[in-house]
Every structure is written in C-alpha cells, then in structure tokens.
Amino acid sequence: MKNRKRALILAGTAAALVATLVAAGPAPAAPAAPAAPAAPKPASVHGGGAIFFPYSAKDDIRFTVDAESTPWTRPFPAPGGEKGLPTDARGRVTISHHYTESGITATAEAEVDCLVTGGKTATLTAVVKTSNVGWDGKRIGISVQDGERGGPDRVGFSWGIANVDVQPDGSVSEPRVGTCMAPAPFTEVTKGGFKVTPAPLSPQPKP
C-alpha cells in the first residue's frame, strides 16, 4: 500500500514538473511573413556571333547585341507619347560585314531605342551612330531567337531582303524602320550565340 501511495505521489510530482516546464518555456514563434515576390527581370538580349547569310555565303557577317528594356523612359511630344512606350530600351548593337571578294569590311554601331520579347524571340531597333557605309542616323531592325532544345540561335535584319517598298510606278525604295520593327530571324548563328531574357510588357504608369 505504501509503495502504491509512493508511486502515485511520484507520478503527480512528475506531471506537475512537466506542466511547470511547459508553462515556463518560450512561446512558439509567430509564423514568418511571406517574402515579397522578387521584381521581374527586364527583357534583355545579350551576346554576339557570326551568321550564315545564303546571299553572301562567303562573307563574314557578325552581330553583337547588348540591349535591355527600360519602359516608359523615352517620351515624345505626340499625343499619348508623353510617358514613352512600354518597349523603350537602351543598349548597343555592332555590325561587321567582311566582303571576301573585295576585302572590304563594312561596320556600324547603333544605339538601341526599342525592345520587345515573346518567349525566346526578341525584336529590337537601334539608330546608327557611326558607320563607314553612310548609315549614320538610320534606324535598323534586328530579331534574335535564342535556340531551344539544341536548335541554333537565329538572327534577322531589316535591310537587304526584308524592308522594300514598291511604288505605283514600279520604282523601289527602302522605307524608314519604325520602332521595334524587324523581320523573323531568318539566318542561323554559326559561331557564338545570344541569350534572350523575356518579360511581359510593363504596366502603364499611373497619372
């Protein structure tokens, strides 16, 4: 009987001790607030490479592109343009075309003014700042496709075959390229490569 009483006393003492320790322990930490979502990366195109152009198959034609979206940063005075465009961009494009037969190398360096992406394809335009072929002040259009599933990267450009305007009298002229206007990427990159980072169009700024 005494042993039974002693066991009950010990059990009661142990239970009281556990209750005391639980009561004295630190309160459970409040759940951490969910982290704010990271700001999306701006659309961009970076890289460089040589292409194969079937109408100049023996020539060495190279492009380098470093472009990044900067939405609503190029306002213009026309109605609706006071805030710029969601496709505004900055960066630089360089072009080199070495003509094998003549040994002449045509070059141009241009400032990016527009960039838009769709998946791994981007179109951009840039205004030529310096060249040795009389292109100064000319806007050029370029498209870039970042190859997927082992496919090659591709490049398209607005001059040569894509931007032609036939007049009613049959004469042909090359019209000015509008912002972000470029043909499909119709040539393959044979050396080097490009990385396209896509992004959705930026929301319009609040008034």
RABELQUI-V825935 format. One record per backbone hydrogen bond with DSSP energy under -1.0 kcal/mol. CO is the residue of the C=O (numbers start at 1). NH is the residue of the N-H. Records with the same first field share a line. If there is no record, write none. Layout:
CO: NH + NH
This chain:
1: 5
2: 6
3: 7
4: 8
5: 9
6: 10
7: 11
8: 12
9: 13
10: 14
11: 15
12: 16
13: 17
14: 18
15: 19
16: 20
17: 21
18: 22
19: 23
20: 24
21: 25
43: 69
44: 197
45: 67
46: 195
47: 65
48: 193
49: 63
50: 190 + 191
53: 56
56: 59
60: 98
61: 51
62: 96
63: 49
64: 94
65: 47
66: 92
67: 45
68: 90
78: 81
81: 76 + 84
85: 72 + 88
87: 115
88: 70
90: 68
91: 112
92: 66
93: 110
94: 64
95: 108
96: 62
97: 106
98: 60
99: 103
104: 99
106: 97
107: 132
108: 95
109: 129 + 130
110: 93
111: 127
114: 125
116: 123
118: 121
120: 146
121: 118
122: 144
123: 116
124: 142
125: 113 + 114
126: 140
127: 111
128: 137
130: 109
135: 138
138: 128
140: 126
141: 158
142: 124
143: 156
144: 122
145: 154
148: 151
153: 189
154: 145
155: 187
156: 143
158: 163
159: 161
165: 173
167: 170
171: 167
173: 165
178: 181
184: 186
187: 155
188: 52
191: 50
193: 48
195: 46
197: 44
